[in-house]
Amino acid sequence: MKKWYQDTEIRDGIVLSSRVRLARNLADFPFPARLDLAGREQVCRLVRDSLANVSGLKLKYIEMQELTPKQAVALAERHIISPEFAVNERGKALLLSEDESISIMLCEEDHIRIQVIRGGFDLDGAFESAMRLDDLLDSLLHYAFDERLGYLTQCLTNLGTGMRAGVMMHLPALAKCGRVQKLSNTVSKLGLTVRGTYGEGTGAKGDVYQLSNQVSLGISERTALDNLKAIAMQIATQERAVGDELIKDDTVLDHIQRAEGILRAARLLSTEEMLELFSWLRLGVRQGIAEADISGFNELTQTMQAATLSEAGGGGLDRNKRDALRAQQVRERLFDS
Amino acid sequence: MKKWYQDTEIRDGIVLSSRVRLARNLADFPFPARLDLAGREQVCRLVRDSLANVSGLKLKYIEMQELTPKQAVALAERHIISPEFAVNERGKALLLSEDESISIMLCEEDHIRIQVIRGGFDLDGAFESAMRLDDLLDSLLHYAFDERLGYLTQCLTNLGTGMRAGVMMHLPALAKCGRVQKLSNTVSKLGLTVRGTYGEGTGAKGDVYQLSNQVSLGISERTALDNLKAIAMQIATQERAVGDELIKDDTVLDHIQRAEGILRAARLLSTEEMLELFSWLRLGVRQGIAEADISGFNELTQTMQAATLSEAGGGGLDRNKRDALRAQQVRERLFDS
């Protein structure tokens, strides 16, 4: 079965993926931070068992303590779990669909964190899928819900809908022009946030930013989603306009051509350099001045990161072998060479 | 007429060019440093006039003060004159053959500095050509010569034969392994010196080093030349052996492939980067793992430098235009693309 990021139909160069995350808690247990190990294990098993007999729903149950640190980091690299969740600790578990588009973290900050990722600009699809799963869990478990406040969550910022919806956007033109900070200030006034690829406090690897809703209280899911979609489209329009200007600059053309040249030629490639070069190349492909099979970007971005790549290679790849394999896979996937 | 560096037959990847320089002075004048402007101008005219009626010898006479600073720097870039000679000052002149292989600096450190450059490993050819010119001048002028000391020169280090013979060697393998310093120490014990491309105190651009004889007193020209040739061949053998080892290293292969990729792709290219990339590519071509028309290296190395390129473009090229033209010429010349 294909992973979500192997969908080759996704050709939008700006919105790379869409994500909806719902925070839910069980009424009969304290929040995970206040639960001891036995309590957390009980919550994990409870959710697992409740879904065990649902027909048509195939989720793999993974106790986090069973994973090697590398396996856990590989999951975080692919945005299946949060980086914090990857830290080895007992009493945490993950439910994961085979295509990796649906994941449920158990006993992260909240008892239940449902996440659905879709390739491209498909917030509605992600939302509907998350909602179906939420309705199912709601019918099987006893959610902590308050008529006035909505879903109760450990962190106040999630109170209400418990929903964070977000899109990963590739914004090379705005980033190279130093306009992301201004954008960030503007959208924050609209109840949204622009952050680096891996959430708060992380840099934007390869000019990929996460635009997500910030407000979950006093606003319906649908309204939050519509706001997000409208603003994402506005940002994409800006990005395209700035990109059209940018490629008139010789140094930008030079960067794009070199990125293609290096990706075609390199025998060793680090994740950081790969993401940086992808950014220029993707800009070039979007603007019609570089050639590459861009349907491979999502997959390569996901699978060519250090820990994921090492896992795929049986877990025993050292840095040099990883860099060599990464360079080779990139050549094959983007240029068929 | 072709310039010497446009000779496409030169395919030795290690010895790029051979050079013989003779320092001569006139017995009837003090050394240039002790001459006033009128005296220096007299010397320049005297040499010019003595050669004016020699049939078959076509040398252009250039008074240095007539050149723009850029034109003078361009001559130094191509090793036709010394960097010091390029500094604008009256009472200095240059005699230059059309193919730029023969040049005579007048009133540099000595009254007369004859230089002959040949592409590839051709010290004998350069020496014979320099000697013919020297015999001619000797028959027309009154050289300062002492039976016991030989040719008298301003600097004691040139006393005797007044000859410096040298080869430009491309030593990427030895350089990348940090073995040039040791080599330099070894050859200095044999009366030779290894220096950066532009003589004393300059770095080695693109891993090109100048190996030349240091001793001119108490040794015949022929012996000095034979020593130099033997040691150059030894160094070339070492360079090849180290190169064979080096290319077993993934990071070296990566550097070579990238150099080719970038040179093929870049839209802007500085002189420094070009020389650095040339070094890797030349190593790759020599070792049979990269493809480029290497007969173009000498010419590109000579003509793609900042001042020379700007002069060729009519003198008015700014940095960006030079970098763009350099990238284009490199693509066309090395890869025919």
Interface residues (C-beta under 8 A of the other chain):
Chain A: D250 T251 L253 D254 Q257 R258 E260 G261 I262 R264 A265 A266 R267 L268 N320 A324 A327
Chain B: D250 T251 L253 D254 Q257 R258 E260 G261 I262 R264 A265 A266 R267 L268 N320 A324 A327
